[in-house]
Amino acid sequence: MKMTYKHTKYASYIGYITQAIINNLPPLLFIIFNEELGISIEQLGILISFNFGVQILTDLIAAKYVDRIGYRRAIVAAHIFSFFGLIGLGTFPTLFENSYAALFVAMGINAIGGGLIEVLISPIVEALPGDEKASAMSLLHSFYCWGHVSVVILSTIFFNIAGLNHWKILPLLWALIPFLNIFFFTKVPLCVLVEEHEKIPLRKIVKVRVFWLLFILMICAGASEQAMSQWASLFAETGLGVSKNIGDLLGPCAFAVLMGISRTIYGVYGSRMNLMKTIAGSSILCVISYFIAVLSVNPLIALAGCALCGFSVGIMWPGVFSLSAKHYPQGGTSMFAILALAGDVGCSSGPGFVGIFSNITGSLKSGLGYATLFPVLLIICIYILHQLTKGNRIKASSIQCEISSDTGE
């Protein structure tokens, strides 16, 4: 069968499902790691930060070398790392005497795959022929959410059938997804985002103040999302006193469903919406949802706050990517890599921030309350960006002039 750009999109969708598995399967096992392996909440927070820290390092290296390696080799390598990382998650704790060290190794391998996927999938889809790039980007990122939902629901079914004591089999089953996508990406057609001679060097882009606002926005987007997402399951089980099955379904699963719905809505109707205003409104809703989750004494209302947070953060990450691509159309893969790095800084700092303050206050609820800092900062930055870009009407030519002026060319 001849592969077309449609198949490239399908492979990219599976790529984001793979990243969803990498980022969201371990949190479902946190209660098991805590009770069976004796790993504390603070150590779990360090594990989350390590995962995204390795992704940050991968993003940084990828920014320099991906264009030289080529999209196809890099994305195939990403899925190979993801496959072996998931295999390790299920086998290393039995091979290493120190289970905590075993999880570090497995999640480190996983994180390399996840970091490469984050750097590569967005520019791969952005480079495909077609209009409505912002809508296509949002629809692409919705598959991360649907992957997250699938991980929660299918893992819950697995636990009900096989029992929690057989948890080590679960990562091996999920490893089939990246394994199959390895072969898919060896065949699908790929386009180059920007020809080498047309690229704006990253050293010029980073000297423009608008870019740094976008960088901070990506940090806040990642932190706002993962601060809730990574702790939702444990929050529901320990903070709200519900069972693991109910906690997983009404916590991270509902979070992912509503995040996927918001991204799909923008993917379908994005051309009729103002992206910057949508991000600002989502940030305000995010603050409200955090307050509902941490201040409510009713567990169901608190879980509704977790779910609403998923809807509010849905557009943030793909939205900032689209704003960046609009302002810097010749930024190339390296620009996406640096933005992915910023997002992963947020993904690392958000859950780690919650873990630290939860340990200080002795309450996961309090830790999540401090995380409202991130959507508040996002609101401030989007307002400043709006002022600097005069309502988001800036043109690529103006950006080019600013770059030339700032670099003395």
Secondary structure, 3 states (H helix, E strand, C coil): CCCCHHHHHHHHHHHHHHHHHHHHHHHHCHHHHHHHCCCCHHHHHHHHHHHHHHHHHHHHHHHHHHHHHCHHHHHHHHHHHHHHHHHHHHHHHHHCCCHHHHHHHHHHHHHHHHHHHHHHHHHHHHCCCCCCHHHHHHHHHHHHHHHHHHHHHHHHHHHHHHCHHHCCHHHHHHCHHHHHHHHHHCCCCCCCCCCHHHCCCHHHHCCCHHHHHHHHHHHHHHHHHHHHHCCHHHHHHHHCCCCHHHHHHHHHHHHHHHHHHHHHHHHHHHHHCCHHHHHHHHHHHHHHHHHHHHHCCCHHHHHHHHHHHHHHHCCHHHHHHHHHHHHCCCCHHHHHHHHHHHHHHHHHHHHHHHHHHHHHHCCHHHHHHHCCHHHHHHHHHHHHHHHHCCCCCCCHHHHHHHHHHHCCC
